[in-house]
């Protein structure tokens, strides 16, 4: 019996009753994302006996919004669907004094306990106290944390990026270097598996994961990250949930303006820079909120509130790239001083000569290890001018430094309207426009850059209706939208034709510089992905009903997410020309001779119109079994329909029938002739003939996700809590992977590849890079595929936590979290050549490389965490987290690997050989933040000072020594043999790991290397950020603050991963690092 089946049986009975009442509450498709809070408590008398029928009145002190409830027979009460903010709670009962509790601050998605003890007296008498909500989470099994407004405002944030807030939460660590998705990973889930929610509306980017719209930081009321054990309300992705709540206006006008300034005058030099890089940054904005008042026309106090927030960013920053360029001798064809990474002389073979070129037999070597200038390709001589001369000694002999401008403007408009005493309506519009330039988009030389123009928007409405104090409905609808256009600096000119390279595009909208890839050296040319143009629309419709009945707080809901994704297939129209040393043993010598090892190009563009729909429904019951024991029971059902292309321009290789199946052929009317001309008769068919839908992939309809949790206060008070939870969380796939590999291919467009021959290198040259005789067409000789009946990938997650309040607002939390990923996706070549000395075969006839998405990968994560935190009291708050964990998997991404990882599978017949540490695995994770208002009050000079900071410390991510020359598809060893550990006692940027610990497997061995995946550790990282501020009170309700902030205050050199490609001259070296110390000055005025 599977875990999912057992979980369903265990949960079936508790929800039978909920199933009977669900039709009464299902007021629509109900939302799984509610940025509200709940107050619960127990009302007793002086003898601790429960008081039934006590009236509870909860008033929002900013808007005068009032909500009511009544205590039940056991004295328990619940008030749900409250906006985060500050409240006043009044409790009355005949025969008792009125109790008024003030300054109750509620946070997003919080269930706050506020117990009350009433004194005997008359109701006209009152007792006033300050509300004391427990510091601990006493009601749910959810793990995570809230970054409160004062922390958001006072913590030094590098770039004022809300993503940095996530790293202050235990269980969160940086994603793999060079990965895709969010910049963080959470409790063993992949980086592209995190949900992002703004005001209850989906903000996750379905194309590449991560956030779409980005609100101005000053517009955030709260930021909450739930990492494990969250309720059935949340789904669709298996990682954590980032829940951001926007501020709202109030009855008083509030506002502020700010500016932060950076200049390299105050900064430290980057580790690899010869001199300090240029930095000029101005980040500025303003926010204003209040009641909407039109004198003599409309008074919006207690009814209509507005918020307007604006933030802008202007930056020019120098960026560097350290790499390898040809030496003066090499440019002349002289390789007598050229050595590989281990120091051995590279012997350059004459590809037109017969015999060997080895240390013992040099009959086929160029005399003097020099290629004669008379043999140089004229085209190569022209292209060589794009390589600058070396300026450094050592393996990495060139440092490029270029400015990287980045400018954006972000605006938010929000209106909250009280329609009636039982109806509240809100509308918000968030938009951001950005233009940035990456000089290293195509090459580390910095001369083949690209400029990107991006627009991000979120539009949403919401309405809350109170049927009764115990029955509340919340409805939301929204649109998030991203548009993107990336254009290379060389766009609009046919550079290939200018240099005599035929066969590339003549379309002015696609023209650019071809990519010249020389193994061991920096690339020349534009990125093959440019120009990039796409639009993503997310339509989100959701609603939620909350019903408080006795000891049950019941929520029933679901959501609909409709995605539209438009992008033309514009990649590689200018061609890729690769020189990997196949002909001469050295890539640059191949280049000088003009002999490519391989080339590729695309012919015919297709615009993809990709649609997908996700539907979810849930029921969640927080059941108060005992006054000190709460069960959180939930069940979620999800349908994640597989994406399809509007015009059927999708293809999928199905191994069960041995064919590429087409979703439709309306754009290729004579498709059978096209297939026949390609020699694929009998190898291509229509999906409809095999019972497949237009998506080519069948949708699962059995995705039940149970959730269970318990929160127990063993001593009956609020100072100790034991919590535990378990849940199943399904996860989806990034649409960019499906678009790249399943849409727009043959026969809708043609991607050709050409492979050079060592026996006749003149067949493939710079002057003739795309000869018809060598053409191989992607989708003809190669194919892509996706399981047609894939199991749904999911994560089982569990946790156990003990929390104890230590006094003075300080709490200690000790926890354990684990997760197991099942049916996770990966891509690898299922048609890899099977090589023996006697013969070479492939598993599937008719095709070569078949890149295939399968869902048999798994993961395992185990971690222990310790958190010490203090709420903001008496001028001080702090939080410190430590996590000791380990993450293992067989693949860390659907169709990619991080910079240190290994993409695909070295041996497609034994995928277990890929099991190892996750690309994002970090053994030790520490984070902290604090703010301390210095206790000086004597005079204006010494009062108002505040010291604040944040910091992180991480051990290193893993990496995989590997090779770039051998081919996975041809069954060659792309990882070496490991003969020693590979670690060094004193690693440095010049040599991080022991190259002699690895031996390259010769092609004649007909086997794979023994070295595993992610076996060595990269550098760790430490960053401490501090700020010192002085506050000046200008008037009673206005103040100014001057801030001095320093990021990486110790100027610790945080190196990135080493170059792990053993067959490159700079193997083992590190060429990049994270930023050095940077200072920032800020000024803020608030009223």
N, C-alpha and C positions, 0 to 999 in steps of 0.2 A: 504494500500500500504506500503510495507516494505521500510526501509531506503535505502537499496541497490537499489531497483527498482526506487525510486524517484531520487536517485543520478544519476542513469544511464540516466534517461530521461533528467535531467538538463544538463548533459554533452554531450548528443548525438549530438546536433547541432554544438557546437564549434569544434567537431572533424570530422565532415563530410568532410571538405576540406582536413584535414590531412589524412583521409582514402583514398581519391582519389590519393594523391601523394605518399602514403606509398610504393606501389610496386616499384616506381622509386628509393627509397632510401634503400630498404631492401636488403642490400648487403650480407646478411647472417643472422644468428640468432644473435641478437644484444644485447649487454651487458647492464646489469642493474647496473653496478658498474664502475664508471669512476673516477679515482683519479686525475682529472685535474682541471684547473681553467679557468675562463673566464674574459676578460676585456670588459667592456662596457663604453660608454660615449657619450657626446654630444659636438660637436665642433661649436663654435660660434665666431662672430667677436666682436669688441669693443662695438657695439650697441646691442649685444645679439641676433643678427639675425643668423639663422642657416647657416652653410657653408657646401654645398654639394660637393662631389668629392674630399675631402681632403684625401691625402695618409697617412695611419697610418702604421708605421713600428715598430714591437715589437721584440726586440733582447734579448735572454737569455745571460746575461753577463758572465756566466760560460762556456757555450758551443758554443756561437756564433750562435745558432739556430735562424733563422729569420722567422717571420710570418708577413704577410701584410693584410691590409683591406682598405676599402674606405668608407668614410662617406656617408650616404644616403641623400635624399632630405631634411630631417628634421635635418640633422647634426648628427644623431645617427650612431654609429659604434659598431661592436661586433667582438672580436677576441676570438675564442673558442679553447678548447683542448690544453691548455698550461700546461706544467709540473710545479708543484709548484717550486718556486725559485725567484731569483731576476732578474728584467728585466729593459731594457732601452726602452723608447717609444719616437719615433720621428714622428712629424706630420708636413706635408708640404702641401702648396697650393699656386699656382701662385698668386702673388700680396700680399702675407703675409710673414712675417718672419717665418723661421723654428722654431718650438718649440721642445725642447728636454727635456724629463722628465726622470730623473735617479732614481735609487734605488726604483723601484716599486717592492715590495715584495708580491708575490701571494701565497695563501694558498690552501690546498686541498679542492676541491669542492666549491671554493669561486667564487662568481660573484662580481668582484671589479669594482667600478665606478671611472673612471678617465675622468672628464670633462676637456675641454681645451678652452682657449680664445686666438685667434690668433691676433697679432698686424699687422697693415698694414706695408708693406715694401717689400723688395725683398727676394727671397727664399734663397739667399746666406747669408743673415743675420740670425742669430740664437739667440734664447732666451733659456737659460738653467736654469732649476729649478729642485728641488727635488720633485719627485712624492708624492702627498699627497692624498692617498686613504682614503676615509671616514672610520672612526672608526666603523661605524655602518653597519649592513647588510641592504642595501637599495634596494635590488632587489628581494629577495625571502622571503617566509613565513617560511622558515626552522628555527627551534630552535635548538640550540646546541652550541658548541664552539670548537675552534681549540687550541690545546696545541702546541705552536710554538717551533722551535728548541732550542731557548735560555731557554725556560721554561723546556723542557725535560732535557737539559744539567745541569741546575743550581738547579732545585727543588730537595730537599732531597726525594728520593724514597726508601722506605723500601724494600730491595731486588732487586732494579732496575727492578721492575715488571711493564710493561706497563699498566696492569689493574688498577694500582693505579692512573693513569692519569685520568681515567674516573670519579673518585670521585670529581674532580675539576670542573665538569660541572653541572650546575643547572638542577634539575629534576632527578639526579642520586643518589641512596642511596644503602646501603648494601643489598644484598639478605638475605633471611631468614636464620638463623643459621641452619646448617645441611641440606640445600637445595641442589638442583641439577642444574647444568648449570653454567652460568656466576656468578662471585662473586658480581654482582650488578644487580639491577632492575631499569627500566627506565619508568617513567611516568605511573605506574600502570600495565605494562606488566609483565608477569612472567619471572623468571630468565633464563628459557631455550628458550626465544624468541628473543634474541639479535643477529643481524647479525655481522659477523666479516669479514673484507675485507682487503687484503694486495695487494697493487698495482693493484687493480681492480679484484683480484681473490678471490673466496670464500675460507674462512679459518675457517668456522664454523664447529664444530664437530657434525655430525649427530647422533652419538651414545649417547652422554651425554651433548651436547650443549657446549658453550664456545669455546675458540680458540683452534685450532690444532697446527699449526706451530707457534713458538714464535721467532720473530727476535731479534737479539742483540739490546739493547736499543740505542747504538751509531749509528746504521744503519738507524734509523728512521729520515726521513726528517720532517714529521709532523704526528700528531695524532688528528683526528677529530671525535667527537661523535655527531651525529645528533639524537636528542631526540624526535622531533615532527615536523609535517608539511613538511617532506621531500618529494621529488618529486616521480613521478611514476617510476623512474629508479630503485628504491629499493623495494624489496618485499620478499616473501617467509616466512618471520618471522615478527611478529607484534611489536617487541620491537625496540630499537634504533639501529643505524648503527655505528659500530666502523670502521672507515676508516683510515688505516695506509698506508703511502706512504714511500717507501724506498728511501734513498739517491741515487744519481747517481754521477758518476765521472764527472770531469770538465777538463778544459784545464790546470789547475795547479794541481800539486800533493799535496794532503792534507792527513794527517794521524794523528793518536794519539794512545797512549797506556795508560792504567790505571790499578790501583789495589785499591780495597777497602778491609779493614781488620777489623774484629771484634774479640774481646776477652772478656770473661766474667769478666776479671779483672776490666773493666770500667763500668760494667752494674749493675743495681739494682736487688735485689732479687725478684723473682716472689712472688705474694701475698700468694700462697698456699705452697711454697717451704720452707722446713726447712733450707736450705742453697741455695746459688746461684747455678743455674744449669750450667753445662758446656756449653760453646759456643766457637767454633773456626770456623771462616769463612774467606775464601779468595775468592774474586770475581775479576777477572782480564780479560783483553782482549786487542784487538788492532783493528784498522781500517785503511785502506789505500785506496785512490782513486786517479784517475787522467787519463790522456790520455794514451792509449796503444801505446808505442813507442818501436820499436825494432831497435836499432842503425844500420844505413846503410841498413835496410831492409824495415821498415814500420814506418811512422809517423802518428799517430792517432789523432793529434790535429784537432779539429773541426769535427772529424768523429767518432772515436772509444774511448769509455771511460769505465773504469772498477771500480768496488768497491769490496773490500774484507773486511769482518768484522768477528771478532771472539770474543766470550765471554765464559768464563768458571767459574764454581762455585764449591767450595769445602767447605762442612760444616759438622760439628758434633755439634749437639745441644741437650742438655738435655731436655727431655719432661716428664711431670708428669701427673698422673691421680689419682684423689682422689675418693675413693670409700669405699665399705663395705666388710669386710671379717669376717668369723666366729670368735667369741671370744674363749678363751681357754675353758670356760665352755661349750659353744655350741658344740665345737668339741668333747666333751665328752658326748654329748647328754643332757646336763643340760641346760634347758631353763627357769630356775627360775628367771633369771635376764634379760630376753629378752622381749622388749617392742616394740609396733608399733610406728608410727610417732607421735601419739597423747599422748604417754606415758602409754597406757594400756598394761597390761601384756598379752603376747600371750599364750593362753592356748593350749597345744599340745595334740591332740586327738590320742588315740590308734586306728588305723584303723581296728584292728581285734576285738575290743571290741564293745559291744552294749550299747546303751544309748546315753546321751548327754555329751558334754564337754563345759560347759558355766560357767560363774561366779556363777550361782545359782545352777547348777546341774553338778557336775564334775565326774559322774559315769564312763564316758568313757575316762576321761583324764588319761595320764600317771601319776602314783603316783609321787609326788614331781616335776611334770612338767619335768620329766627326762626320756629320752628314754634309756632303759637298753642296755648296750654294747653288751649283748648277742644277741640282735636283730639287731645289725648293719650288713649291707651288707659288705662282705669282699671286694667287688669291690669298694664300696664307701670309705672304709677305705684307700685303696690304692690311690684313686683319691683325697682324702682329703689332702694328702701331698702337692698337688699343691697350696693349699691355704696357704699363709704366715700368721703368727700371727699378730694381730693388733699392731700398733706402735703409734696410736693416741687415745685420748679420744674423746667421742662424737659419734654422729651417723655415721659420715664418719671416720672410724677408721684406714684407711690404705692409705698411700701415696706412689705411685710407681714413680720412676724417672729413666728413661733409655735414653741412647743416640739414636738420630735419624739421622744417616748419610744421606746426600743428595748431590749427585755430578752430574753435567751436563756440557756438552760442546755444544756450538752452533756456527754454521758457515754459512756465507752468501757469495755467489758469484753472482755478477751482471755485465752484459756487455750491454752497449748501443751503437748501431751502426747506423750512418746516412748512409743509403743505397744510396739515391739520395737526391736531393733538396726537394723532396716531400715524401720521405719515411724514417721513423725511425723504427728501430727494437731493441727490448730488450729481454734479457734472464736472468732469475734469478734462483738460486738454494739455498734453505734454508734447513738446517737440524739440528736436535738437538737430542742428546742421553742423557738419564738420568737414574740413578739408585738411588733409595731411599728406606729406610727401615722404616717401621712403627711398633714399638714394641707393639702397642696397637691394631693391626689389628683385633685380635680375642677376646681379653680380656683386661679389664682395669688393670689387674695384671702386664702387660708388659712382660710376659713370653711366649706369643703366638703371636709373630710378623710375619711380612711378608716382603719380598723384591720385589720391582717392577722395572722392566726394561722397559723403554719406548723409542720409537723412533718416532720423528715427522719430517715430511718433506713437503716442498712446492717446486714444480718445475713449472715454467711458462714462456711463451713467449708472446710477444705483438708486434703489428705493427701498426703504425699510417701512414695513407696515406692521403695526401692533394690533392684532386681533383681540387679544386679551393680555394681561400681564404675563401669562404663562405660554402664550402662543404667538410667535413672531415670525414674520417672513422677510427675507432679504433678497432682492433681485438685482442682478448686475448684467450689463451688456457692454462689450467694448471691442475696440479694434486696435491692434498694435501693428505697426508698419515699418519696414526698413527698405530703403532704396540705396543702391550702391553703384558707383561708376568708377572704375580704376583704369587709368590710361598711362601708358609708358611715355617716358620723355622722348622717345624716338618714333612715336606713333605718327602715321600719316606719310611716311616715306618708305619706298621699297628699297631698303638697304641691300638686300640680297642681290637684286638686279644691278645695283650700282657697282657691286664688287664682282659681278660675273657669276653669281650663284643662281642657276635657273630653278624653276619649279615651285616657287613659293607663291603666296597669294598676290593678286593684283587688285584686290578690293581695298580702296583707300581707307575704309573704316576699320580694316583689320591689319593693315600694313604696319610693320615694325622691324626691329632688328632680330635676325635669326639667333638662336642660342647655339653658341660654340662651347662645348663642354670638353675640356682637356683634363684627363685624370691627373691629379696631383697639383693642379694649378687652379687659379680662380677662373670662373666662367666669364665668357664674353657674350653680351647680348641681353635682350629683354627677357623677362619672365614669360614662359610659354603660356601661362594662364591669362595673360593680358591680350586684348582688353576684357575686363570683367564688368558686366552690367546685369544687375538682378533686382527684383522686387519681391518682397515677402509680406503677405498680409495674414494676420491671425484674427479671425472673428471668434469672439468668446461670448457665449450666452450662458448665464448661470443664475441660480437662485437657491436660497436655503430656508428651511423651516426649522425652528427650534421649539420644542414643546417640553415644558417642565411639569412633570406629573409625579407628585409624591417624592419618592427617593430617586426617581429617574430624571435625567436630563437627556432628552432624546433629540437627535438631529438626523434628518433625512435629506439626502441631496444627490447631486450629480452635476455634470457639466457637459457642454458641447463645445468642441474646438474645431473650427474649420480653417484649414490652411490653404493658401494659394501661393505658389512659388513659381516665378517666371525668370528664366535665364537662358540666353542663347549659348550654344556650345562654341565658344570663340577661341579655344585653346589650340596652340601649336600650328597656327596657319602660316607662320613664318619659318617653321621648321626647326628641328633640333639635330645638330651635327655633333656626333660623339667620337672622341679620339681617346681610346683607353690603353694604348700600347700593344694592341693585338698584333700589329704588323711589325713593330720594331722593338718591342719590350719597353717602350717609353711613349707616353701619350703625346708629349710635345714633339718628339721626333716624327710620330705619325702625322701630327698637324703640319709640320714644316714640309713634309712630303705631299700633304694633301690627301692622305689615305684615311678615310673614316673607318672606324670599326662598325658603326651603325648610324643610321639616320632615321628620321620619322617626320611626318607632316600630316595635316588634316586638310580634307577637301570637302567643301560644302557645309555650310552652317545650318543649324536647326535651333529654333527657339522652343524651349520646353515650357509647357504649361502644366505644372504638377499640382495635383489636388490631393488632400488627405483629410480625414475626419476622425476625431477621437471622441468617444462618448463614455461617460462614467456615471455611476450611481452608487450611493452608499447609504448605510444606516450606522449610526454611532450612538451608543447608550453609555453615559457615565452614571453608573449605578452605585448609590450610597448604601452599601450593605450594612455598615455600622457607622456610627458617628466618626470613627477614626479609620475607616476602611472603605476605599472607593475602587470599584472595578471599571475599567475602560474597555468596553467590548464593541467591536466594529466589524463590518463586512463591506467590502467594496467590490463592485463588478465593473469591468472595463471592456470596451470594444475599441481596439486601435486598428482602424481599417488601413490596409496597406495603400500607399500612394499610387495614383495612376496618372497617366499623361493624357491630356484632353483629346489629342488627335491620334492616340495610339502609338506614339513614337517611342515605344519601349521594346527592348529585346532581352531575352533571358535564356541562358543555356540550361537545359534540363537534362541531367545525366541519365535519368530513367528512360528517356526516349532517344538520347544521343543527338538532340537537335537544338538549334537556337529557335525559340518560339517568339513570334512577333505579336504584339498586342493589337495592332491594326496596320493597315496598308493604304489608308486613304490618301496619304501624302506621297506614296510610291505606287502609282496606279499599275505600272508594269513590273511589279516586284518579282514575279516569277522569272521574267527574262533577265532581270538584274542578278538574281540568285544563280540562274543557269550560267550566265556569263562569268560569274565568279567561281564556277566549278563546284557549287554547293548544292546541286540538285540532290534531294533526299536528306540534306542536313539542316534545312530551314523549313519551318512550318508555321501555321497560324495557331495561336494559343486557343482560340475557340474550338478548334478541332480536337483538342485534348482536355476540354472541360475547364479551362482556366479562365479567370475573370480578366478584365482589362488591365488590372494591376499586375497580372502574371503571377501573383502570389496570393494564396488563400489566407483569409483572415481567420484568426482564432476567436471563438465565441465562448470559451470556457475559462476566462480569466477571473477567477474569484480570489480575492485577496483578504484573508482574515487579519484582524488586528486585535491584540489583547494586551491589557496592562493592568497593573495594580499599584495603588499608592496607599501605604499603611503608616499611620503614626503610632508606633508601638507603645508609647507612653501616654497617649491621649492628648498630649500638648502639641504645640506647633514647632518644637525645637528639634525634633528628630523625625526623619521620614525615610522609609525604605520603599524604593520604587523598582519595578521591573516591567519589561514589555517585550512583546514579540510581534512581528508582522511580516507579511509578504508584500513586496513592492515590485510591480511590473515596470519595465522600462522600454522606451521606444528607441528609434534610430534616427540619426541626423539625415535630413533630406539631401544634403549635398553629396553624401556617399551614393545614394540611389541615383541621383541625377547624373553624377559623373560616370557611373559604370553601367547603368541600365537604360538610359535615355539618349536619344540622338546618335546612336551608333549605326553600324551597317544594318540595313541598307538605306537608312535615312540620311546618313552622311558617311564619309569614308575616312578612316585613319589608316595611313600606310606606314609600314616600317621596312627598312632595308638593311641587310646585314652584309658586311664586307667579307671577302674571302682571302685568307692568307695565301692561298695558291695562286690567286690572281687579284692582287690589291687594286689594280687599275680599273676594276669593275665599279668601284665606289669611291669617288673622288670629290673634292670641293667643286670641280668644274662640272661634275655630273653626279650630284648627290641623291637623285631620285630616279635611277634607271628602271625602266619598266620590267626588265628581265629579273630584277631582284625584289620586286614589289611583293610585300606581304600585307594583306589588308586586315585590320582589326575587325573582328566579326566574321572574317573569312578564314584566315589562318590562325587567328586567336579569338577568344570570346570571353564574355563575362557572364556570370550566373549568380543566382540567389535561390536558396531553397524554396521550392514552391509550396511546401507545407511546413514552414518553420515553426518550431515550438516558441512560445512567448518567453523572452528572456526575463528573469526576475531575480530579485535579491531577497533572501531571508535575513532579517536583521533582528537582533535581540540585545537586551541590555539589562544590567542590574546596578542599582545605585543606592548608596547610603549617604544621606545629607544630615549635617548637624550644625545647628546654630550655636556659635561659640560666645555670643554676647557682643554688645557694642556694634551691632549691625554686621558682624563678621560670620561667615558660614564656610564650612569645609564640606566638600563633596568628593567622594571616592567612588569610582565607577568602573565597570567593565562593559565593553561593547564588542559584539562579534557580528559578522555577516558572512553569508555564503552565496555567491553568485552562481546561477544555474542557467544553462542554455544561452550563455552570452555569445554575442556575435563576433565573428572574425572573418578575415579575407585571406585566402592563400591559393596557390596554384594547384588545383586538383589533377592537372594533366602534366605534371612534372615528368621529365624524361627519366626512365628507369634504365640506368647505365650499368652494363657489365662489359668485360673485355670482349665478350662474344657478340653482343648485340645491344641495340638501343631501342626501346619501345616506349609507347605512351599508353596510359590506361584507356583513353577515349580516342577512337580513330577519327580522322577527318580534320582535327584541329591541333594546334600547338598549345601555347599557353592558355589556360582557362582560369581566370581569376574568379574565385567562387566564394560567396558569402555563406558560411555555415553557422549553426547555432549549437555547437557542442562544447564551447569553452566554459570554464568555470573559474571561480575565484574564492579566496578565503582570507578573511581579515579578523585579527584578534588584537585588542588593545585595552590597556588599563589607563585610566586617567585620574588625575588629582587636580582639584580646583579649589583655590582659596579666594574668596571675594568679599568685598565690603560694599554695602550700598552707600550712596552719597549721604553722609551725615557729618555734621560738625566740620564741614569744609574738606572732607577727605573721602575718596572712593578708590578702590583698587580691585584688580582681578589678575590672578596668576594661574596659568594652566600648564600642566605637564602631561604628555601622552607618551607611553611606551607601546609601540605597536609593530605589527608586521603584516604585510599584504603580499599574497601569492596569487598568481594566475597563469593562464596559458596564452593570454593576449590582453593587452591593456587598452586597446582601442578597436573600434569596428573595422576601420580600413587604414589605420595608421599606427605608427609607433612614435614614441618620444625621441628626442635627439640621442638619447643613450640606449634606446630600445632596439628591437630587431623586428622588422616588418615581415609578415608572411610566416612561412615555415621552412626551415632548412630541408627537412625530410617530410614530404607530404604524406608519406606512409606511416609516420610515427609522430603524431602531434604531441604526445606526452613529453617528447624531448624539449618542447617549448615551455614547459612548466618551470617557473622561476619567480623571482621577486618581481612584483609589479613595477612598471616604469616609474610610478610615482611613490614607490615604497620609501618611507623615511622612518628610521627606527626611533629616533628621539625628536620630539617636537615640544618646544616651550614657547609660550606667548604671555605677555603681560601688558597691562595698561593701568594708568593711575592719574589722578589729579589731586593736588593738595593746595588749598587756599592757605597761604602762610598766615600764622596767627598774630599778625602785627596790626594794631588798631590805633596807635598813639597819634599819628598825624598823617597828613595827605601823602607824604613822601614814602612812608613805609607800609601803609595799608593798601589793600587791593591787589597785592601780588599773588600770583598763582604759578605753581610749578607742576607740569604735567609731562607725561611721556608714554611711550609704548615700545615694545620690543619683541623680537622673535629670535629664536635660535633653533637651527635644524641640523641634523646629521645629513650626510650626503645621499643623493639619489643614486641608484645603480646604473651601470652601463655595460654594454656588450662589445667586446673586441670582435671585429668582423672584417670582411673584405668587400671591396666594391668591384673588382675585376671579374671574378667568377660569376656565373649566371645561375640563379635559383632554378629558372625554367629548364636549363640544360642539365640539371641534376648535379651541378658542381658544388664543391665545398665552399660555402660562403662564410663559414666560421672556421677558425683554425683548430689545431690540436692544442690542448692546454697541458703543458709539461711541468709547470711550476705554478705557484699561487698567483703570481702576477702583481702582487702588491710590493711597494717599495717602503723602506723604513722612513724615508724623508721625501715624500713626493713634492714636486714643485711644478710651476707652470711650464717649465722647460721639459720635464718628463714626469708625468703623473703615475704611470704604471710601467711595469717591467716588460718591455717588448720581447726580450729573450725568453719569456715564459710561454710564448706561443709560437707554434710552428705551422706554416702554411702547408696545407695538404695538396700535393701535386695532383693535377688532373688525371694522371695515369694511375692513381691509386684506386679510382672508382669507389670512393667512399666519402662520407661526410666527416667534418671535424668533430672532435670530442668536446670542444669547449661549449659551455652552456650559455643560456640567456641571462643577462643581468647578473653577472657574477662578481663584478668589482664595484667599489664605492667611489662616487665622485666627491668633490669638495662639499663640506658643509657650509652653512651661512649663519652669520650673526649680524643683527641690525638693531641698534638702539636709537630711538628718536626721542628728543626732548624739546620741551617748549617752556619759555618763561614769559609770562604776560603780566601787564599792569592795567588795572581797571580804574577808570575815573568816572565818578557819578556826576553827571552834568546837571541834571534836574532830578526831581523825585522819580520820574518814570523813564529816564533816559541815562544811558551810560556809554562810555567809549572804552575800547580795549586795544592796547598795543601788544603785539605778539612777536616774539623772536623764536623761531623754530629751527631745529637742526636735525637732519635726517642722516642716519649712520654716523652718529656723533663721534664715535671712536675711529672713524675712517677705516673700518675693518675691510680688508680686501676679500670680497665674496666672489670666488671664481665660479665660472660655469663649467659644464662637463668637458672632459678632454676630447680631443679628436680620436675616435676609436677605430678608424679605418686603417688597418695594418699595412695595406699596400699603398699608402700615401706617404710622401716624404715627411710630413709633419705629424705623423701618428704619435700619440702619447702626449702631445703638447696641448696647452690650453691657450686659446686665443681671444677669450672674451670674459668679462666680469660684470657683475651688477654695479650700479652707480656708487661712486665714492661719496664722501661727505658733501652734503648740500645744505645751505642755509636759506632761510626764507623769512622775510619780514611781513607782518600783517597788521592791518588797522581795521577795526570794526566799530560801527556805531549802531546802537540799538535803542529803540524806544517802545 
